[in-house]
Amino acid sequence: MTDTTHSKGARTAFETDEPDGTQAKKREGYISWDDYFMGVSILSAERSKDPNTQVGACIVDQHKKIVGIGYNGFPIGCSDDELPWRRKADSINDTKYPYVVHAEVNAILNSTKKLHNATMYVALFPCNECAKMIIQSGITEIVYLEDKYADTDTVKAAKKMFDMAGVKYRKLEPRRKSIQLDFEA
């Protein structure tokens, strides 16, 4: 075997790793780009304090680089302990709805560059308010896992706007059922 290790430990592409002198082949079973970015979205959702719905979003540019991540929660400076997490109350102001910033919006606001032609990965299909932000930001594709609110007016409006603006959306059929994270690696 020829030693092609550079001073920083990098190896050249032509190095042979096998005892018989042949070049090693790439590992099989690695996750797809779609599963990877949706996994980042799902992991981001774990940051949400919402006791009922945890959603994360991951925005990726044309070069498969992550350029924005977000999860649903209250705005910066608004206490997770003082504002309500309820879904129902006599007054809407006693529910979470007027206060929560959706994952899609947080991912857009947290983006590190222009989002023209970017793709957003999100577990739950976006609502109409998020759709407006997505369209205005230049994102051109939505990849989602669930569309459990498909029959609601807000999701119908979102799809209508996406169709009019040319934003593609597709349901992800993951290659894996789950991905396990182990911090004791």
C-alpha positions as CSV (number, residue, x, y, z in Angstrom):
1,M,0.0,0.0,0.0
2,T,1.3,3.4,-0.9
3,D,1.3,5.9,1.9
4,T,-0.4,9.0,0.5
5,T,-1.2,10.6,3.8
6,H,-0.6,14.4,3.7
7,S,0.7,16.4,6.7
8,K,-2.9,17.1,7.9
9,G,-4.0,13.5,7.6
10,A,-5.9,13.8,4.4
11,R,-5.7,11.0,1.9
12,T,-5.7,11.3,-1.9
13,A,-8.5,9.8,-4.0
14,F,-6.2,7.1,-5.5
15,E,-5.1,5.5,-2.2
16,T,-5.7,1.8,-1.9
17,D,-7.2,0.7,1.4
18,E,-7.8,-3.0,0.9
19,P,-5.2,-5.7,1.6
20,D,-5.3,-7.0,-2.0
21,G,-4.4,-3.5,-3.3
22,T,-7.8,-2.6,-4.6
23,Q,-9.5,0.7,-3.9
24,A,-12.1,0.7,-1.1
25,K,-15.7,1.3,-2.1
26,K,-18.0,3.9,-0.5
27,R,-20.1,2.9,2.4
28,E,-23.6,1.6,1.6
29,G,-26.7,2.5,3.7
30,Y,-26.0,6.2,4.1
31,I,-29.0,8.5,4.2
32,S,-30.4,10.4,1.2
33,W,-30.2,14.1,1.0
34,D,-34.0,14.3,1.5
35,D,-33.9,12.1,4.6
36,Y,-30.9,14.1,5.9
37,F,-32.5,17.5,5.6
38,M,-35.9,16.3,6.9
39,G,-34.0,14.8,9.8
40,V,-32.5,18.2,10.5
41,S,-36.0,19.6,10.4
42,I,-37.3,17.0,12.9
43,L,-34.3,17.5,15.2
44,S,-34.9,21.2,15.2
45,A,-38.5,20.6,16.2
46,E,-37.2,19.1,19.5
47,R,-36.3,22.7,20.5
48,S,-40.0,23.7,20.5
49,K,-41.6,24.3,23.9
50,D,-45.1,23.8,22.5
51,P,-46.7,20.9,24.4
52,N,-49.0,20.0,21.5
53,T,-47.2,20.6,18.2
54,Q,-43.5,20.6,17.6
55,V,-42.5,21.6,14.1
56,G,-39.0,22.3,12.6
57,A,-38.0,23.7,9.3
58,C,-34.7,23.4,7.3
59,I,-33.9,25.6,4.3
60,V,-31.4,24.3,1.7
61,D,-29.8,26.1,-1.2
62,Q,-29.2,24.7,-4.7
63,H,-25.8,23.4,-3.6
64,K,-27.3,21.2,-0.8
65,K,-26.1,23.6,1.9
66,I,-28.2,24.4,4.9
67,V,-29.0,28.2,4.9
68,G,-31.8,28.4,7.5
69,I,-33.2,26.4,10.4
70,G,-36.1,27.2,12.7
71,Y,-38.8,25.7,15.0
72,N,-42.1,27.0,16.3
73,G,-42.0,29.1,19.5
74,F,-42.6,32.5,20.9
75,P,-40.7,35.6,19.7
76,I,-37.3,36.4,21.2
77,G,-37.8,38.2,24.6
78,C,-41.3,36.8,25.1
79,S,-41.4,34.4,28.0
80,D,-42.2,30.7,27.4
81,D,-43.5,30.7,31.0
82,E,-45.7,33.8,30.9
83,L,-47.5,33.4,27.6
84,P,-50.2,30.7,27.2
85,W,-49.7,27.4,25.5
86,R,-53.4,26.5,25.5
87,R,-55.2,25.7,22.2
88,K,-58.7,26.7,23.4
89,A,-59.9,29.5,25.6
90,D,-62.7,32.1,25.8
91,S,-60.4,34.7,24.3
92,I,-57.9,34.0,21.5
93,N,-55.4,36.1,23.5
94,D,-55.5,33.3,26.1
95,T,-54.3,30.8,23.6
96,K,-50.9,30.3,21.9
97,Y,-52.1,31.3,18.4
98,P,-51.5,35.0,18.4
99,Y,-48.0,34.6,19.9
100,V,-46.3,31.6,18.2
101,V,-43.9,32.1,15.4
102,H,-44.1,29.1,13.0
103,A,-41.0,27.1,12.2
104,E,-41.1,28.1,8.6
105,V,-41.0,31.8,9.4
106,N,-38.2,31.4,12.0
107,A,-36.1,29.4,9.4
108,I,-36.6,32.3,6.9
109,L,-35.7,34.9,9.6
110,N,-32.7,32.8,10.7
111,S,-31.4,32.3,7.1
112,T,-27.8,33.1,6.4
113,K,-28.2,34.2,2.7
114,K,-30.7,35.0,0.0
115,L,-33.2,32.2,-0.4
116,H,-33.9,32.5,-4.2
117,N,-34.5,28.9,-5.5
118,A,-34.1,27.3,-2.1
119,T,-35.9,24.3,-0.8
120,M,-37.7,24.1,2.6
121,Y,-38.0,20.8,4.4
122,V,-40.8,20.8,7.0
123,A,-42.7,18.0,8.7
124,L,-46.1,19.7,8.5
125,F,-47.5,21.3,5.4
126,P,-47.3,25.1,5.8
127,C,-50.3,27.3,6.6
128,N,-51.3,30.3,4.5
129,E,-49.4,32.8,6.6
130,C,-46.2,30.8,6.2
131,A,-46.9,30.3,2.5
132,K,-46.8,34.1,2.0
133,M,-43.4,34.4,3.7
134,I,-42.1,31.4,1.7
135,I,-43.2,32.9,-1.6
136,Q,-41.9,36.3,-0.8
137,S,-38.5,34.9,0.3
138,G,-37.9,33.2,-3.0
139,I,-38.1,29.6,-1.9
140,T,-39.3,27.5,-4.8
141,E,-39.9,24.1,-3.3
142,I,-41.5,22.6,-0.2
143,V,-40.8,19.1,1.0
144,Y,-43.1,17.9,3.7
145,L,-44.0,14.7,5.7
146,E,-47.6,15.3,6.7
147,D,-50.6,17.2,5.4
148,K,-53.0,16.4,8.2
149,Y,-54.7,19.8,7.9
150,A,-55.2,19.5,4.1
151,D,-59.0,20.1,4.5
152,T,-58.6,23.4,6.3
153,D,-59.1,26.7,4.6
154,T,-55.6,27.8,5.6
155,V,-53.8,24.9,3.9
156,K,-56.1,25.2,0.9
157,A,-55.2,28.9,0.6
158,A,-51.5,28.0,1.0
159,K,-51.7,25.5,-1.9
160,K,-53.6,28.0,-4.0
161,M,-50.9,30.6,-3.5
162,F,-48.0,28.1,-4.1
163,D,-49.7,26.9,-7.3
164,M,-50.1,30.5,-8.5
165,A,-46.5,31.5,-7.6
166,G,-45.0,28.3,-9.1
167,V,-43.7,27.0,-5.7
168,K,-43.5,23.2,-6.0
169,Y,-44.5,21.0,-3.1
170,R,-44.1,17.3,-2.6
171,K,-44.7,14.8,0.1
172,L,-41.5,13.0,1.2
173,E,-41.5,9.3,1.2
174,P,-38.5,8.6,3.5
175,R,-36.2,5.8,2.7
176,R,-35.9,5.1,6.4
177,K,-38.6,4.9,9.0
178,S,-36.3,6.4,11.7
179,I,-32.8,7.8,12.3
180,Q,-31.3,7.3,15.8
181,L,-29.0,9.8,17.4
182,D,-26.6,8.4,19.9
183,F,-24.5,10.8,22.0
184,E,-22.4,7.9,23.4
185,A,-20.7,7.3,20.1
